[in-house]
């Protein structure tokens, strides 16, 4: 009997939730056949059979949380598919099999306790890197105290525990007491739905961003007249030449890249006591899906022309909605753009996509009366834009000037086309 285990998925992914079994007990599988779909923090991945044979037992159900290395099913390499006729020999040996199953159940009881302990550990909030390091050192996450205000365990907490450093246990005790609070009861009908792993991750990361970054937001507005006129003039030629429409996102992406070159601290991140200045421009584009928000990355946006940016965004958007994004599509962005305007948002404060230190929010285009330089009043298509930033390394002056520079380039898009 061979075991199917959760394989090593990626350095940043150590656990997941079983979204769907693609086989059932008694099914025949070949080596390499997909047996289940695993939902991780970022993407859904298929787990394949390492052996050919018959699925003898499925140990984890859909919706169960599993970690790398967990045994999720067993394969009988010498078994026959469930549709085969039972032989007399099998019938006569049925009783011994039942007895052996009972013996196996007795032997599995200690393992069940270990599994229960592992389940408790999986409920602890810890970064993937911390979980991986704890596994390498053989340390139980529940024994580690965290310095994080939210109780999230980080790699440095694991290292400190391994070195025997003593920490105050008060924060950990408070963290353990919080989940024990009674659930609110209702007199009227309600429905409780378990949060998906991705939704839990989104929730944790958003709260983490607000607690671990000194986040502020600055606002401005853009007169979209020039961009809308330019798109109207060139939309047909653009489609004929490149096979894709000229949208708004390419203008904003190119304007952001131009502004990031002038304000390099906004294209950076904090690692321990160091500021990492990124010399590349990988721009994350937030995409809303049925499973939650994902942020695929347009690589080397500074090297792409307008058509290249539009094609990349369209391709990533299709892959996101079809759940075909790979981990490589989501990792390593240096700045993010999010467009709440497509849903009708007039103004909002976007939350940082940590560890990035800047995010630009786009909003609805709305016609408003604007006082022109000659004091006349004209009706113009205006868009509010918002820039949230981490005040730990980005000063207010730089953030405001960055947003003003984005505004200037958007209001004079011909320069963007020439430079892009």
C-alpha positions, -999 to 999 in steps of 0.1 A, spaced: 0 0 0 15 34 -11 7 68 4 -3 99 -15 11 129 4 7 167 -1 39 176 -20 62 205 -16 43 232 -36 65 263 -34 88 279 -8 60 303 2 32 277 4 32 251 32 -5 244 36 -38 244 17 -74 233 18 -88 204 -2 -111 221 -27 -122 190 -47 -114 153 -50 -110 143 -86 -111 106 -78 -130 84 -54 -123 52 -35 -120 23 -59 -109 44 -89 -79 33 -109 -51 59 -114 -19 60 -133 13 77 -120 10 114 -126 -28 115 -128 -44 144 -109 -63 132 -78 -74 164 -62 -75 202 -64 -58 220 -35 -67 256 -27 -38 275 -14 -34 311 -2 -27 323 -38 -37 298 -64 -54 264 -68 -30 235 -77 -35 199 -87 -20 171 -67 -9 141 -87 -6 104 -79 30 92 -73 20 56 -80 -3 36 -103 -30 15 -88 -64 17 -71 -74 44 -46 -78 22 -16 -86 49 10 -92 87 11 -81 101 44 -90 137 40 -123 152 30 -131 182 9 -128 213 30 -101 198 53 -69 218 59 -37 200 51 0 207 53 29 197 31 38 161 39 3 151 52 -10 117 40 -42 123 22 -49 90 5 -36 54 0 -30 36 -33 -31 -2 -37 -6 -10 -64 -20 -46 -68 -56 -38 -64 -84 -40 -89 -110 -14 -98 -142 -15 -77 -162 -27 -107 -144 -61 -108 -162 -92 -96 -153 -105 -61 -136 -139 -61 -146 -167 -37 -112 -163 -21 -120 -127 -13 -153 -137 2 -138 -163 26 -111 -138 36 -135 -111 44 -137 -119 81 -99 -117 87 -99 -85 68 -125 -70 91 -104 -81 121 -73 -66 106 -92 -33 100 -102 -32 136 -66 -38 146 -55 -10 123 -81 13 138 -66 6 173 -31 13 161 -43 45 144 -57 60 176 -23 76 187 -19 88 151 -53 104 154 -42 123 184 -11 135 166 -33 146 137 -55 165 161 -25 182 175 -14 191 140 -48 206 133 -45 228 164 -11 240 151 -26 248 117 -50 273 133 -21 294 146 -14 325 125 21 322 111 39 332 80 46 304 55 84 310 60 79 306 98 59 273 93 87 260 70 114 269 95 95 254 124 91 221 105 129 221 98 137 226 134 110 202 147 93 229 168 56 230 175 41 264 166 19 265 197 51 266 218 63 298 202 56 333 215 52 361 190 64 397 192 38 407 165 9 428 179 -15 404 161 2 373 174 14 363 139 45 341 142 74 351 120 107 334 111 126 354 137 102 342 164 110 306 155 148 313 155 145 330 189 125 300 203 151 276 189 179 296 207 160 293 240 153 330 243 127 338 269 98 360 260 68 373 279 39 348 276 12 374 283 6 384 246 4 347 236 -22 340 264 -43 369 253 -42 357 217 -54 322 227 -83 336 247 -97 357 218 -110 328 197 -127 313 227 -153 341 229 -188 329 223 -203 332 189 -231 358 185 -265 341 185 -294 354 165 -332 351 170 -338 353 132 -325 329 105 -289 331 95 -265 310 74 -229 303 84 -205 297 56 -169 287 62 -144 312 48 -123 299 20 -85 297 26 -80 325 1 -106 347 18 -89 340 52 -55 349 37 -69 381 22 -85 391 56 -53 384 75 -31 402 51 -53 433 50 -54 435 88 -17 428 89 -10 457 65 -30 481 86 -12 471 119 23 467 106 26 497 83 22 534 90 -4 538 63 -16 571 51 -35 582 20 -33 613 -2 -58 623 -29 -59 642 -61 -80 644 -92 -73 640 -129 -89 657 -158 -94 628 -182 -103 649 -212 -70 645 -231 -69 607 -225 -105 602 -236 -99 624 -268 -67 605 -276 -85 571 -272 -113 583 -294 -89 595 -321 -67 563 -322 -90 535 -310 -97 520 -344 -61 523 -357 -48 508 -324 -71 478 -327 -62 473 -363 -25 474 -356 -23 455 -323 -55 435 -321 -65 449 -287 -84 479 -274 -66 509 -260 -79 511 -224 -72 533 -194 -50 509 -176 -20 513 -199 -20 550 -194 -21 546 -156 6 519 -157 30 540 -178 23 571 -157 31 551 -125 63 537 -139 74 572 -149 66 586 -114 84 556 -97 116 565 -116 114 600 -101 105 588 -66 125 555 -60 116 551 -23 80 543 -34 94 515 -55 109 499 -24 102 477 6 115 473 42 134 441 52 144 442 89 165 474 92 172 478 55 154 496 27 154 475 -5 153 498 -35 140 479 -65 156 486 -99 127 470 -118 91 479 -124 68 450 -119 33 465 -115 6 445 -98 -29 450 -113 -57 441 -88 -83 418 -103 -116 409 -86 -128 373 -89 -155 352 -74 -130 338 -49 -116 372 -39 -91 398 -50 -59 387 -66 -30 408 -78 -12 394 -109 19 412 -119 28 429 -153 66 422 -155 90 449 -167 62 473 -174 88 500 -182 100 479 -212 65 474 -227 47 497 -250 10 506 -246 -1 475 -266 22 453 -246 7 465 -213 -29 461 -225 -22 426 -237 -5 415 -205 -34 429 -184 -60 413 -206 -42 379 -204 -37 380 -166 -74 391 -161 -86 361 -182 -63 337 -163 -75 351 -130 -112 346 -138 -106 311 -152 -85 302 -120 -55 295 -142 -30 319 -125 3 303 -115 23 313 -85 48 331 -107 20 354 -120 15 367 -84 49 370 -69 74 399 -67 54 430 -76 69 464 -67 38 486 -68 0 480 -72 -28 497 -91 -64 490 -81 -95 502 -100 -126 505 -79 -141 527 -105 -153 498 -126 -177 490 -97 -188 526 -94 -166 538 -66 -161 576 -65 -135 577 -37 -117 552 -15 -86 546 5 -68 515 -9 -49 492 15 -13 484 9 -3 452 -8 25 444 16 55 444 16 50 471 -11 49 506 3 26 522 -23 -7 516 -41 -27 537 -65 -64 537 -65 -85 546 -96 -121 556 -94 -152 564 -115 -150 591 -142 -176 617 -134 -185 649 -152 -180 679 -130 -179 717 -134 -143 728 -133 -129 763 -131 -104 767 -160 -72 789 -159 -91 818 -175 -118 816 -148 -143 801 -172 -163 771 -161 -163 739 -182 -178 705 -176 -150 680 -176 -147 642 -171 -129 640 -138 -114 611 -118 -104 611 -82 -71 592 -76 -58 580 -42 -23 570 -32 -18 550 0 18 547 12 39 535 41 50 565 61 79 546 76 100 552 45 78 574 23 75 610 35 43 629 29 61 653 6 73 625 -17 39 608 -17 20 640 -26 46 649 -54 44 614 -67 6 616 -71 9 651 -87 34 637 -112 10 609 -121 -17 635 -126 5 656 -148 14 627 -171 -22 615 -174 -33 650 -183 -7 652 -210 -8 616 -224 9 625 -257 42 627 -237 35 592 -223 30 578 -258 62 594 -270 82 582 -240 64 549 -237 
